[in-house]
Amino acid sequence: MPLPSFPYSNGVLTLFWLGAIGAAFWSFETYKTTPGERREAPLQWPAGSEIRRDSSRPILLLFAHPYCPCTRASLGELVEILGRCQGRVTAQVLFVKPTAVSPSWVQSDMWHTASRIPGVRTSWDGEAKEAARFGVRTSGHVVLYAADGNLLFSGGITGRRGHEGENPGRSARVDLLLARPTACQDYPVFGCALTAPSAGLTNEGGECRE
């Protein structure tokens, strides 16, 4: 006996799959545009910081998780900023290093990428102590301080997770370093958590996942 025919079954199935694809796309886009956690950066350079500050020019610090894929775009934006502001700023990238992992864990592909940026110093931040001093919770967060230690800018330099391109965070830093007026003094940070267990900090060679 032939099976009964359901003339609308194909259409319903198509609508179901289109809905599922749309929901997945919406979820992905929401993730890309949802900023990470952050706190207020101190208005003055933290007295307890062990980072050497250049008293002759501004200093820019970028805090990063060695395996956060979103941070690769932040490093690309850092290259753009330094290219426009050559010689006007001291730049350092600090990678979080938990006590339980070896130094080689920190020296990921991201570390080597940062190390190749001209004029940038790379180092690790044990147990994210420096990040805590500067109110940083998310990979890709940048703080910019003037030569006198006053905070100029705190926030992200990408417009969304893993996306390079012109955005208010990058533009504000360039304007500040070139002594141009800017209305933007902070900007959301789009990246993975620096210290949450889900970020893979306890897994040797693991990837940053949220």
Summary of the structure (lengths in Angstrom):
residues: 210
radius of gyration: 21.1
end to end distance: 52.3
largest distance: 89.2
contacts: 654
relative contact order: 0.21
helix: 32%
strand: 20%
